[in-house]
Amino acid sequence: MGALAKLLVGIVFIVLGAWLISPFWLVPKPAYFDWFHPTMTVLKGIIPLLLIFVGLLVVWIETEEMKTPNLEDEMKEKQKTLTAKG
């Protein structure tokens, strides 16, 4: 499949997905395509879990950074010792 065909399929998927989860008052569609409310329910369940996951990730990364020595400080100290010797 060519790049243009993949691009067109991607655009169709984006438009179809946006149409399916849009509310009825915004875009008219048959009643059996009411996916707006289930989508909002799923998002309401996912967002707190996503916040917890991102928070854990940030805490983990920051604790790892605190454990490792600061390379800039080490480079400055080495530079000072080299200039003092020379």
Buried (B, 14 or more C-beta within 10 A) or exposed (E): EEEEEEEEEEEEEEEEEEEBBBEEEEEEBEEEEBBBEEBEEEEEEEEEEEEEEEEEEEEEEEEEEEEEEEEEEEEEEEEEEEEEEE
